[in-house]
Amino acid sequence: MAPPPFEARIVDDPDRYVLWFRRSSPYIYSHRGRTFVILVEGEAVTRDDFAHLVGDIALLHALGIRVVVVHGARPQIDRRLAEAGETTRYEGDLRVTPAAHLPWVMEAVGRVRALWEGRLSMGMTHPPLAGARLRVAGGNYVVARPVGVRGGVDFEHTGEVRRVDGEAIARALDEGQVVLISPLGYSPTGEVFNLRAEEVATATAVALKADKYLCLAATSLPCDEAGRPIVQMGLEAATRWLEADLGTADTRRHLRAALYACRHGVQRAHLLDQRRDGALLLELFTHEGVGTLVTGEPLENIRRAAVDDIGGILSLIEPLETAGVLVRRSRERLEQEIDHFLLAEVDGRIIACAALYPDFEHRVGELACLAVDPEFRRQGWADRLLRTILRRARETGLERLFVLTTQAEHWFRERGFQPARVEDLPRQRQALYNWQRNSKVFIKDLN
Ligand SMILES: CC(C)(COP(=O)(O)OP(=O)(O)OC[C@H]1O[C@@H](n2cnc3c(N)ncnc32)[C@H](O)[C@@H]1OP(=O)(O)O)[C@@H](O)C(=O)NCCC(=O)NCCS
């Protein structure tokens, strides 16, 4: 059965809507005035929910984000060439574009661009942004050169990016326009080149020193060996994943592009599955997101704990246990429970930890022993650990996460945990509740 329209669902549950909106406000503040380059692969325009995606992009613009969209057109070019009775030749993942194919390529790209411009114009006359006028800018922003002859193959009108006119794009953004860039480039000699959309998008993100590069791919996200989507990757982890030759060629192509962007000054790259309706908003306005985040920030230092880490964990938590902030855990107990622990490391030193105890029967988990070395506080380490724990909890099918705390009530409340009663805990956990300690209980709904 089709889901009810969005408006109907809001009316059904206004409290939830208000709560969601309030929780989005930190993200609204932090994204305002930032520059995001969004690559959308060509498949998106053929989907039933294309209007939703364009509406979401228009919403980002309305929230003060400087938006550049680079659209792909690969399936449309393939189809147009097939209709014209032409066969497409690929060398690796790069199309060969003979001069005779160029008119079909330009036609296919032009059609996709028109669909985007049409939708972007329409998004403004329909809810939720009715009445606002959105202007779309485009132009000869991308200077290209031919790929040339490689391995004896002349790629002809397949080009690569030589330069992106970041200043011109920035001016259009300053004027409040959304910039839409097509995967075509022009040489100073006046020739037209067919470009890879991901190369155009990452080169644009680098030229603009964008805060984020977001890729709405028509392919699955990078997964670990057990087949679970990887929620975040540092540059080293991403490089290792590529070297291990995992995933599909398309997933690897997108991860390579994300890695390139991060290595050239873009802070964060997000890989998203465009088949998920609302992926862009979920990634940008919820704590946990729904994609794979690639970043040069020190995320790779978050990992599962092993028995060898017990000494480091103890030296981190013992002072907090002595001060009564954390419950005392013996070395033996830590040894038994070590698999539940995640930790953060800087230069080989354990500087933060947290544990997740799942109760699969009741689909609820307990977050415990969250601690950050005082020297490393207020640098977002606790937030990173929480984000990882929330994702893990969801991936394993948990529906609620609770925490018992004596001194960090507000830290949890500000992150969407709601006050709860001891009776709200699973019965076994209630039996272990220490009434003398009198910790407060907080629960977060993971749905
Ligand atoms: C709570 C704790 C994990 C936060 O670590 P952190 O890495 O500094 O946290 P982040 O950098 O992600 O967040 C910093 C923000 O949280 C706030 N914060 C830190 N500790 C807080 C607390 N106990 N209560 C409320 N807010 C707190 C900071 O003021 C800062 O916000 P601001 O910049 O707006 O002022 C850390 O203070 C700690 O180890 N406390 C002792 C152990 C504990 O109480 N654990 C929770 C029980 S399981």
The ligand as an SDF file (V2000), in Angstrom:
LIG
                    3D

 48 50  0  0  0  0  0  0  0  0999 V2000
   30.0340   13.9330   28.8220 C   0  0  0  0  0  0  0  0  0  0  0  0
   31.3290   13.7530   28.0340 C   0  0  0  0  0  0  0  0  0  0  0  0
   31.4100   12.3310   27.5290 C   0  0  0  0  0  0  0  0  0  0  0  0
   31.3490   14.7470   26.8750 C   0  0  0  0  0  0  0  0  0  0  0  0
   32.5560   14.6150   26.1360 O   0  0  0  0  0  0  0  0  0  0  0  0
   33.0860   15.7040   25.0590 P   0  0  0  0  0  0  0  0  0  0  0  0
   33.9910   14.9720   24.1090 O   0  0  0  0  0  0  0  0  0  0  0  0
   33.5770   16.8960   25.7580 O   0  0  0  0  0  0  0  0  0  0  0  0
   31.7450   16.0510   24.3020 O   0  0  0  0  0  0  0  0  0  0  0  0
   31.5560   16.7770   22.9130 P   0  0  0  0  0  0  0  0  0  0  0  0
   32.8220   17.4600   22.4930 O   0  0  0  0  0  0  0  0  0  0  0  0
   30.9680   15.8020   21.9370 O   0  0  0  0  0  0  0  0  0  0  0  0
   30.4690   17.8500   23.3280 O   0  0  0  0  0  0  0  0  0  0  0  0
   30.8660   18.9880   24.0220 C   0  0  0  0  0  0  0  0  0  0  0  0
   29.6350   19.7400   24.5040 C   0  0  0  0  0  0  0  0  0  0  0  0
   29.0060   19.0020   25.5510 O   0  0  0  0  0  0  0  0  0  0  0  0
   28.9280   19.8200   26.7140 C   0  0  0  0  0  0  0  0  0  0  0  0
   29.1120   18.9610   27.8870 N   0  0  0  0  0  0  0  0  0  0  0  0
   30.2170   18.2960   28.2630 C   0  0  0  0  0  0  0  0  0  0  0  0
   29.9810   17.6060   29.3930 N   0  0  0  0  0  0  0  0  0  0  0  0
   28.7040   17.8500   29.7350 C   0  0  0  0  0  0  0  0  0  0  0  0
   27.8750   17.4280   30.8100 C   0  0  0  0  0  0  0  0  0  0  0  0
   28.3190   16.6220   31.7480 N   0  0  0  0  0  0  0  0  0  0  0  0
   26.6040   17.8550   30.8330 N   0  0  0  0  0  0  0  0  0  0  0  0
   26.1300   18.6750   29.8730 C   0  0  0  0  0  0  0  0  0  0  0  0
   26.8750   19.1200   28.8350 N   0  0  0  0  0  0  0  0  0  0  0  0
   28.1430   18.7100   28.7730 C   0  0  0  0  0  0  0  0  0  0  0  0
   30.0510   20.8130   26.5630 C   0  0  0  0  0  0  0  0  0  0  0  0
   29.7990   21.9620   27.3240 O   0  0  0  0  0  0  0  0  0  0  0  0
   30.0230   21.0800   25.0700 C   0  0  0  0  0  0  0  0  0  0  0  0
   28.9640   21.9460   24.7190 O   0  0  0  0  0  0  0  0  0  0  0  0
   29.2140   23.5220   24.4170 P   0  0  0  0  0  0  0  0  0  0  0  0
   30.4020   23.5820   23.5290 O   0  0  0  0  0  0  0  0  0  0  0  0
   27.9190   23.9360   23.8000 O   0  0  0  0  0  0  0  0  0  0  0  0
   29.4300   24.1110   25.7590 O   0  0  0  0  0  0  0  0  0  0  0  0
   32.5910   14.0760   28.9130 C   0  0  0  0  0  0  0  0  0  0  0  0
   32.3910   15.3150   29.5380 O   0  0  0  0  0  0  0  0  0  0  0  0
   32.9030   13.0260   29.9710 C   0  0  0  0  0  0  0  0  0  0  0  0
   33.7180   12.1320   29.7420 O   0  0  0  0  0  0  0  0  0  0  0  0
   32.2540   13.1450   31.1440 N   0  0  0  0  0  0  0  0  0  0  0  0
   32.4650   12.2040   32.2320 C   0  0  0  0  0  0  0  0  0  0  0  0
   31.7980   10.8540   31.9990 C   0  0  0  0  0  0  0  0  0  0  0  0
   30.2670   10.9320   31.8990 C   0  0  0  0  0  0  0  0  0  0  0  0
   29.6040   11.7020   32.5800 O   0  0  0  0  0  0  0  0  0  0  0  0
   29.7040   10.0700   31.0090 N   0  0  0  0  0  0  0  0  0  0  0  0
   28.2840    9.9910   30.7830 C   0  0  0  0  0  0  0  0  0  0  0  0
   27.6580    8.8770   31.5270 C   0  0  0  0  0  0  0  0  0  0  0  0
   27.6990    7.3490   30.6600 S   0  0  0  0  0  0  0  0  0  0  0  0
  1  2  1  0
  2  3  1  0
  2  4  1  0
  2 36  1  0
  4  5  1  0
  5  6  1  0
  6  7  2  0
  6  8  1  0
  6  9  1  0
  9 10  1  0
 10 11  2  0
 10 12  1  0
 10 13  1  0
 13 14  1  0
 14 15  1  0
 15 16  1  0
 15 30  1  0
 16 17  1  0
 17 18  1  0
 17 28  1  0
 18 19  1  0
 18 27  1  0
 19 20  2  0
 20 21  1  0
 21 22  1  0
 21 27  2  0
 22 23  1  0
 22 24  2  0
 24 25  1  0
 25 26  2  0
 26 27  1  0
 28 29  1  0
 28 30  1  0
 30 31  1  0
 31 32  1  0
 32 33  2  0
 32 34  1  0
 32 35  1  0
 36 37  1  0
 36 38  1  0
 38 39  2  0
 38 40  1  0
 40 41  1  0
 41 42  1  0
 42 43  1  0
 43 44  2  0
 43 45  1  0
 45 46  1  0
 46 47  1  0
 47 48  1  0
M  END
$$$$
